[in-house]
Amino acid sequence: MGALATLASALALAACATTGGSGDAASASAKPAKSDETFAATPAGEPVYASTYKPYPGVATAIRGATVYDGRGGRIEGGVVFMSGGAIVAVGGPDTPIPADINVLDGTGKFVTPGIIDIHSHLGDYPSPGVEANSDGNEATAPTTPEVWAEHSVWPQDPGFSRALANGGITSLQILPGSANLMGGRSVTLKNVPARTTQGMKFPGAPYSMKMACGENPKRVYGSRGRMPSTRMGNLAVNRETWLSAIDYANDPKAKRDLGKETLVGVLKGEILIQNHCYRADEMALVLDMAKEMGYKVAAFHHAVEAYKIGDLLKENDVCSAIWADWYGFKMESYDGIRENAAFLQREGACVVIHSDDQNDIQRLNQEARKAQKAGLRVGINISDATVIQWITYNAAKAMGIADKTGSLEKGKMADVVLWNGDPLSVYSRPEKVWIDGALMFDAMNPKTRPVSDFELGQPGEGDVK
């Protein structure tokens, strides 16, 4: 019997054993393999790893009388937000019609925003408790690992998800591999809902991104092992060689399937976005040159503490900067970071996103955005609250390729909505209610509507600890 036939018989027997079949029915279902039978894997991605996300049930709801920030730079006083069937139906002023016999909430003195979006998170891949057994965010075994997917490390029971929802109003987030590698692998975008599986959280229709990194991290990690890259010029050389190899693969119809090159070809085709960890302005400029050479586009530079030096270049190339409000100086390449980074970028008309990269900061992106706004004000750059809200909603969605579905309060978009008990940019305000696809997923006024992980540690305000 040939090797393929032997393998087929083994697989057939394994199938009987795993389904618990026995007797005539089981025997009849086990078909003998043919000697000329061939085997092939299903192509990676859809539909094998497709989203199985199904929105939780919701009820038609209108919020009236609140101050509404629409996520596109608009502000409405005494506004109305009406959602039904999982989508935004209407957003407008006090005279916006509200159907009879639906759930109406009084938002007087309160604020409404789109759901907050974190473009840079490692929840699930570096979950709590933060122990070595749970550290699954960085395949630091080769300088380029485009073949790995962050979703294959996500632990849906990470209590960080429910904390981000309840404390930060986070409705969607992008989980990225770590930054030890020049090419760290695919990211995954999630809806922040309780689910048994990662696929049950996976944002439907969201494109993949690939995480890249430049600068100190890859040259330190691999240079310390006596291998390339050990310098910044080594970083670029390895990147370029890898892209050239992917182009050859794409042009060879007889090439053997390669998971890493599949991801790279997806980038070259424009189907997979690039999220690039990069600190220094000169390196960001070099990456943009490399992208032009190889024929791909960078969606966003992450951390980007020196982005303010090249705001005009970033605007020209339509590249977002996903940044912190004030983290800087913790390593050499971050020494030129400044608190006014976001403000200077905004002044240039470049795309600004405030990100977390941290399980605690994801719970207060609203406060981080306010800090960045105030830093600008101190140097004479006055940025409206409505624009600042855009930094943590629509702009993030744009750089993640999901702005057609979420990130702003517009008719037909997903009803991802946060009702705040006060000014959403104030340190004293918290989410009062959070809806995802029109389903009420968090209600600070109702202990029964507070999602909690099986591994929740039970701090005050984080669920029922009885």
C-alpha positions as CSV (number, residue, x, y, z in Angstrom):
1,M,0.0,0.0,0.0
2,G,1.4,3.4,-0.9
3,A,2.2,6.1,1.7
4,L,-0.8,8.3,0.7
5,A,-3.1,5.3,1.0
6,T,-1.7,4.4,4.4
7,L,-2.2,7.9,5.6
8,A,-5.8,7.9,4.3
9,S,-6.6,4.7,6.2
10,A,-5.1,6.2,9.4
11,L,-7.2,9.3,9.0
12,A,-10.4,7.3,8.4
13,L,-9.8,5.2,11.5
14,A,-9.0,8.3,13.6
15,A,-12.3,9.9,12.4
16,C,-14.3,6.9,13.6
17,A,-12.6,7.0,17.0
18,T,-13.1,10.7,17.5
19,T,-16.8,10.6,16.5
20,G,-17.5,7.7,18.9
21,G,-18.9,5.6,16.0
22,S,-19.3,1.8,16.2
23,G,-21.2,-1.0,14.6
24,D,-22.5,-1.1,11.0
25,A,-23.1,2.7,10.7
26,A,-19.6,3.5,11.6
27,S,-18.2,0.8,9.3
28,A,-20.3,2.0,6.4
29,S,-18.9,5.5,6.8
30,A,-15.3,4.5,6.6
31,K,-14.5,4.4,2.9
32,P,-11.3,2.6,1.8
33,A,-8.7,4.8,0.4
34,K,-7.8,4.6,-3.3
35,S,-4.2,4.2,-4.2
36,D,-4.3,7.3,-6.5
37,E,-6.0,9.5,-3.9
38,T,-4.4,12.9,-3.3
39,F,-4.6,15.3,-0.3
40,A,-4.5,19.0,-0.2
41,A,-4.9,21.6,2.6
42,T,-7.6,24.2,2.5
43,P,-6.0,27.7,1.7
44,A,-5.3,29.6,4.9
45,G,-7.8,32.3,5.9
46,E,-11.4,32.2,4.8
47,P,-13.4,30.2,5.3
48,V,-11.4,28.0,7.7
49,Y,-10.5,30.8,10.0
50,A,-13.5,32.9,9.3
51,S,-15.3,34.9,11.9
52,T,-18.1,33.1,13.7
53,Y,-19.1,36.3,15.5
54,K,-22.8,36.8,16.1
55,P,-24.0,40.0,17.7
56,Y,-25.7,39.6,21.1
57,P,-29.4,40.4,21.0
58,G,-30.3,44.1,21.5
59,V,-33.5,46.2,21.6
60,A,-34.2,49.4,19.7
61,T,-32.9,52.2,21.8
62,A,-32.7,56.0,21.5
63,I,-30.6,58.3,23.7
64,R,-31.8,61.9,23.7
65,G,-30.7,65.1,25.3
66,A,-27.0,64.2,25.4
67,T,-24.0,66.0,24.0
68,V,-23.0,63.8,21.0
69,Y,-19.6,63.5,19.5
70,D,-20.0,61.7,16.2
71,G,-16.4,60.6,15.7
72,R,-15.9,62.7,12.5
73,G,-15.3,66.0,14.2
74,G,-18.9,66.9,14.8
75,R,-20.6,67.9,18.1
76,I,-24.3,68.0,18.7
77,E,-25.8,69.6,21.8
78,G,-29.0,68.0,23.1
79,G,-28.6,65.3,20.4
80,V,-30.3,62.1,19.6
81,V,-28.8,58.8,18.8
82,F,-31.2,56.1,17.6
83,M,-30.1,52.5,17.1
84,S,-32.1,49.4,16.0
85,G,-31.3,46.1,14.5
86,G,-27.6,46.3,15.5
87,A,-27.1,49.5,13.5
88,I,-27.2,53.3,13.8
89,V,-30.5,54.5,12.4
90,A,-30.3,58.2,13.0
91,V,-28.1,60.8,14.7
92,G,-29.2,64.4,15.0
93,G,-30.4,67.3,17.0
94,P,-33.2,67.6,19.5
95,D,-35.9,67.4,16.7
96,T,-34.7,64.1,15.4
97,P,-37.8,61.8,15.2
98,I,-37.9,58.9,17.7
99,P,-40.4,56.1,17.1
100,A,-43.0,55.4,19.7
101,D,-42.8,52.4,22.0
102,I,-39.0,52.0,22.0
103,N,-36.5,52.2,24.8
104,V,-35.6,55.9,25.3
105,L,-32.8,57.0,27.6
106,D,-32.5,60.5,29.0
107,G,-29.0,61.7,28.3
108,T,-29.3,65.1,29.8
109,G,-25.9,66.2,31.2
110,K,-24.3,63.1,29.7
111,F,-22.2,62.5,26.6
112,V,-22.4,60.0,23.7
113,T,-19.4,58.8,21.6
114,P,-18.8,56.0,19.2
115,G,-17.2,52.9,20.8
116,I,-13.6,53.5,21.6
117,I,-11.1,51.6,19.4
118,D,-7.6,50.5,20.4
119,I,-5.4,50.0,17.3
120,H,-2.5,48.6,19.3
121,S,-3.3,45.9,22.0
122,H,-1.8,42.6,23.1
123,L,-4.7,41.5,25.2
124,G,-5.2,37.7,24.9
125,D,-1.7,37.2,23.6
126,Y,-0.2,38.6,26.8
127,P,-3.1,38.1,29.1
128,S,-3.5,38.3,32.9
129,P,-2.2,36.8,34.9
130,G,1.1,37.9,33.3
131,V,3.1,34.7,33.7
132,E,5.5,33.0,31.3
133,A,2.9,30.3,30.6
134,N,0.6,33.0,29.1
135,S,3.3,34.8,27.2
136,D,2.3,34.1,23.6
137,G,2.7,37.4,21.8
138,N,6.1,37.2,20.1
139,E,7.6,34.3,18.1
140,A,11.1,35.6,18.7
141,T,12.8,32.7,17.0
142,A,13.7,34.3,13.6
143,P,14.0,37.9,12.4
144,T,11.0,37.5,10.1
145,T,8.0,35.4,11.0
146,P,5.1,36.6,8.7
147,E,3.7,33.1,8.9
148,V,2.4,33.4,12.5
149,W,-1.1,34.9,13.2
150,A,-1.9,36.7,16.5
151,E,-5.3,35.1,16.6
152,H,-3.8,31.7,17.2
153,S,-2.5,32.9,20.5
154,V,-5.5,34.9,21.8
155,W,-7.0,33.7,25.0
156,P,-10.7,34.8,25.0
157,Q,-10.9,34.6,28.8
158,D,-8.3,37.3,29.4
159,P,-10.0,39.5,32.1
160,G,-8.4,42.4,30.3
161,F,-11.1,42.4,27.7
162,S,-13.9,43.0,30.2
163,R,-11.9,45.7,32.0
164,A,-11.3,47.5,28.7
165,L,-15.0,47.4,28.0
166,A,-16.2,48.6,31.5
167,N,-13.5,51.1,32.3
168,G,-12.5,52.4,28.8
169,G,-15.6,51.9,26.6
170,I,-13.5,49.7,24.2
171,T,-15.8,48.1,21.6
172,S,-13.1,47.0,19.1
173,L,-9.4,46.4,19.3
174,Q,-6.5,45.1,17.1
175,I,-4.3,42.4,18.6
176,L,-0.8,42.6,17.3
177,P,2.2,40.3,17.6
178,G,5.2,41.8,19.6
179,S,8.0,43.8,18.1
180,A,11.1,41.6,18.5
181,N,10.8,40.7,14.8
182,L,11.2,42.7,11.6
183,M,8.0,41.0,10.5
184,G,6.1,39.7,13.4
185,G,3.1,38.1,11.7
186,R,-0.6,38.9,11.2
187,S,-2.8,40.9,13.6
188,V,-6.4,40.2,14.3
189,T,-9.2,42.7,14.9
190,L,-11.8,41.7,17.6
191,K,-15.1,42.9,18.8
192,N,-14.9,43.2,22.5
193,V,-17.5,40.7,23.5
194,P,-17.4,37.6,25.7
195,A,-16.9,34.5,23.5
196,R,-15.7,30.9,24.0
197,T,-13.4,31.1,20.9
198,T,-11.3,33.8,19.2
199,Q,-13.3,33.3,16.0
200,G,-16.4,34.2,18.1
201,M,-14.8,37.6,18.8
202,K,-13.3,38.2,15.3
203,F,-14.5,41.4,13.7
204,P,-16.5,40.3,10.6
205,G,-15.1,41.6,7.4
206,A,-12.0,43.3,9.0
207,P,-8.8,43.0,6.9
208,Y,-5.7,41.4,8.4
209,S,-2.7,43.6,9.1
210,M,0.9,42.5,9.3
211,K,3.0,43.8,12.2
212,M,6.5,45.1,11.3
213,A,9.2,46.6,13.5
214,C,12.2,48.7,12.9
215,G,14.9,50.1,15.1
216,E,16.4,48.9,18.4
217,N,14.2,45.8,19.1
218,P,15.0,43.5,16.2
219,K,18.7,44.5,16.0
220,R,19.1,44.0,19.7
221,V,17.2,40.6,19.9
222,Y,19.0,39.0,17.0
223,G,22.3,40.9,17.1
224,S,22.7,39.6,20.7
225,R,22.5,36.1,19.3
226,G,25.3,36.8,16.8
227,R,23.1,36.8,13.8
228,M,21.7,39.3,11.3
229,P,20.3,41.9,11.8
230,S,22.6,43.6,14.4
231,T,22.4,47.1,12.9
232,R,19.8,49.3,11.4
233,M,21.2,48.8,7.9
234,G,20.9,45.1,8.6
235,N,17.2,45.6,9.5
236,L,16.6,47.2,6.1
237,A,18.6,44.6,4.2
238,V,16.8,41.6,5.7
239,N,13.5,43.3,5.1
240,R,14.3,44.0,1.4
241,E,15.6,40.5,0.8
242,T,12.4,39.1,2.3
243,W,10.1,41.3,0.2
244,L,12.1,40.4,-3.0
245,S,11.7,36.7,-2.2
246,A,7.9,37.2,-1.7
247,I,7.7,38.9,-5.1
248,D,9.5,36.0,-6.7
249,Y,7.0,33.6,-5.0
250,A,4.0,35.6,-6.2
251,N,5.3,35.4,-9.8
252,D,6.0,31.7,-9.7
253,P,2.8,29.6,-10.4
254,K,4.7,26.4,-9.5
255,A,6.0,27.6,-6.1
256,K,5.4,25.3,-3.1
257,R,2.9,26.8,-0.7
258,D,4.6,29.0,2.0
259,L,2.6,30.5,4.8
260,G,4.9,33.4,5.4
261,K,5.0,34.4,1.8
262,E,1.2,34.1,1.5
263,T,1.0,36.9,4.1
264,L,3.5,39.0,2.3
265,V,1.8,38.5,-1.1
266,G,-1.5,39.6,0.6
267,V,0.3,42.8,1.6
268,L,1.6,43.4,-1.9
269,K,-1.9,42.9,-3.3
270,G,-3.3,45.5,-0.9
271,E,-5.4,42.9,1.0
272,I,-3.4,43.0,4.2
273,L,-2.4,46.3,5.9
274,I,0.9,47.2,7.4
275,Q,1.2,48.3,11.0
276,N,4.8,49.3,11.6
277,H,6.4,49.7,15.0
278,C,8.9,52.6,14.5
279,Y,10.2,55.4,16.7
280,R,12.6,57.6,14.8
281,A,11.6,60.0,12.0
282,D,14.5,59.0,9.8
283,E,13.6,55.3,10.0
284,M,10.0,56.0,9.2
285,A,11.1,57.9,6.1
286,L,13.3,54.9,5.1
287,V,10.4,52.5,5.6
288,L,8.2,54.7,3.3
289,D,11.0,54.5,0.7
290,M,11.1,50.7,1.0
291,A,7.3,50.5,0.7
292,K,7.5,52.4,-2.6
293,E,10.3,50.2,-3.8
294,M,8.4,47.0,-3.1
295,G,4.9,48.2,-3.9
296,Y,3.0,48.2,-0.6
297,K,1.5,50.9,1.7
298,V,2.0,51.5,5.4
299,A,-1.3,52.1,7.2
300,A,0.2,53.4,10.4
301,F,3.4,53.8,12.3
302,H,3.0,52.7,15.9
303,H,4.6,54.5,18.9
304,A,6.1,57.0,16.4
305,V,7.5,59.2,19.1
306,E,9.3,61.4,16.4
307,A,6.4,61.5,14.0
308,Y,6.1,65.3,14.7
309,K,9.4,65.8,12.8
310,I,7.8,64.5,9.5
311,G,4.2,65.4,9.8
312,D,4.1,66.8,6.3
313,L,5.6,63.6,4.9
314,L,3.1,61.4,6.8
315,K,0.2,63.5,5.5
316,E,1.5,63.3,2.0
317,N,1.7,59.5,2.2
318,D,-1.7,59.2,4.0
319,V,-0.1,57.3,6.9
320,C,-1.5,57.5,10.4
321,S,0.6,57.8,13.6
322,A,-0.6,55.6,16.4
323,I,1.1,57.2,19.4
324,W,1.1,57.5,23.2
325,A,0.3,60.8,24.9
326,D,3.5,61.0,26.9
327,W,5.6,57.8,27.0
328,Y,9.2,58.7,26.0
329,G,12.8,58.5,27.2
330,F,12.7,54.8,28.3
331,K,15.2,53.8,25.6
332,M,17.6,55.7,23.3
333,E,15.3,55.8,20.2
334,S,12.5,57.3,22.3
335,Y,14.6,60.2,23.8
336,D,13.3,62.7,21.3
337,G,9.7,62.0,22.1
338,I,7.6,65.0,23.1
339,R,4.2,65.5,24.7
340,E,3.2,67.8,21.8
341,N,3.6,65.0,19.2
342,A,-0.1,64.6,18.5
343,A,-0.8,68.3,18.4
344,F,2.0,69.0,15.9
345,L,0.8,66.2,13.7
346,Q,-2.8,67.5,13.9
347,R,-1.6,71.0,13.0
348,E,0.0,69.4,9.8
349,G,-3.3,67.8,9.0
350,A,-1.9,64.3,9.5
351,C,-3.8,61.4,10.9
352,V,-3.5,61.0,14.7
353,V,-4.4,57.9,16.7
354,I,-3.9,57.4,20.4
355,H,-3.1,53.8,21.2
356,S,-2.4,51.8,24.4
357,D,0.1,49.0,23.9
358,D,-0.7,48.3,27.6
359,Q,-3.4,46.4,29.5
360,N,-3.9,49.3,31.8
361,D,-3.8,52.2,29.4
362,I,-6.4,50.5,27.2
363,Q,-8.8,51.3,30.1
364,R,-8.2,55.0,29.8
365,L,-7.5,56.0,26.2
366,N,-10.0,58.9,26.7
367,Q,-7.7,60.3,29.4
368,E,-4.6,59.7,27.3
369,A,-6.2,61.7,24.4
370,R,-7.0,64.6,26.8
371,K,-3.3,64.7,27.9
372,A,-2.2,65.0,24.3
373,Q,-4.7,67.7,23.7
374,K,-3.6,69.7,26.7
375,A,0.0,69.4,25.7
376,G,-0.9,71.1,22.4
377,L,-2.8,73.8,24.1
378,R,0.2,74.7,26.3
379,V,2.1,75.6,23.1
380,G,-0.7,77.4,21.5
381,I,-2.4,74.7,19.4
382,N,-6.1,74.6,20.2
383,I,-7.7,71.3,19.2
384,S,-11.4,70.8,19.7
385,D,-12.8,68.0,21.9
386,A,-14.7,66.7,18.9
387,T,-11.4,66.2,17.0
388,V,-9.7,64.6,19.9
389,I,-12.5,62.0,20.1
390,Q,-11.8,61.2,16.5
391,W,-8.2,60.2,17.6
392,I,-9.7,57.2,19.5
393,T,-12.6,56.3,17.3
394,Y,-12.7,57.0,13.5
395,N,-9.0,57.5,12.9
396,A,-8.2,54.2,14.6
397,A,-10.9,52.5,12.5
398,K,-9.5,54.1,9.3
399,A,-6.0,52.7,10.0
400,M,-7.4,49.3,10.7
401,G,-9.5,49.2,7.5
402,I,-12.9,49.1,9.3
403,A,-14.0,52.7,9.1
404,D,-16.8,51.8,6.7
405,K,-18.3,49.7,9.5
406,T,-17.5,51.4,12.8
407,G,-15.7,54.3,14.4
408,S,-18.3,57.0,13.9
409,L,-22.0,57.5,14.6
410,E,-23.4,57.5,11.1
411,K,-26.5,55.9,9.7
412,G,-26.0,52.3,8.7
413,K,-22.8,51.7,10.7
414,M,-22.5,49.2,13.6
415,A,-24.2,50.5,16.7
416,D,-21.0,50.6,18.8
417,V,-21.9,53.3,21.2
418,V,-20.8,54.6,24.6
419,L,-22.9,56.7,27.0
420,W,-20.6,58.6,29.4
421,N,-21.7,59.9,32.8
422,G,-19.8,63.1,32.1
423,D,-17.3,64.7,29.7
424,P,-15.6,61.7,28.0
425,L,-12.2,63.4,28.1
426,S,-12.3,64.0,31.8
427,V,-10.5,61.9,34.3
428,Y,-13.6,62.0,36.4
429,S,-15.9,60.4,33.8
430,R,-16.6,56.7,33.1
431,P,-18.7,54.7,30.7
432,E,-22.2,54.4,32.0
433,K,-23.4,52.1,29.3
434,V,-21.7,50.4,26.3
435,W,-23.5,48.9,23.3
436,I,-21.8,46.7,20.7
437,D,-23.9,46.1,17.6
438,G,-26.8,47.6,19.5
439,A,-26.6,45.1,22.3
440,L,-26.1,46.5,25.8
441,M,-22.9,44.8,26.9
442,F,-22.1,47.0,29.9
443,D,-24.3,48.9,32.3
444,A,-22.7,50.5,35.3
445,M,-26.1,50.9,36.9
446,N,-26.9,47.2,36.7
447,P,-24.6,44.6,38.3
448,K,-26.1,41.9,36.1
449,T,-24.9,43.6,33.0
450,R,-21.2,43.6,33.8
451,P,-19.2,41.0,31.8
452,V,-16.6,39.2,33.8
453,S,-14.1,36.5,32.8
454,D,-13.8,33.2,34.6
455,F,-10.3,34.4,35.6
456,E,-11.4,37.8,36.9
457,L,-9.4,38.8,40.0
458,G,-12.4,40.5,41.6
459,Q,-11.2,44.0,42.2
460,P,-13.9,46.5,43.2
461,G,-15.9,47.6,40.2
462,E,-14.9,44.6,38.1
463,G,-17.9,42.4,38.4
464,D,-19.8,40.5,41.0
465,V,-17.3,39.2,43.5
466,K,-19.7,37.5,45.8
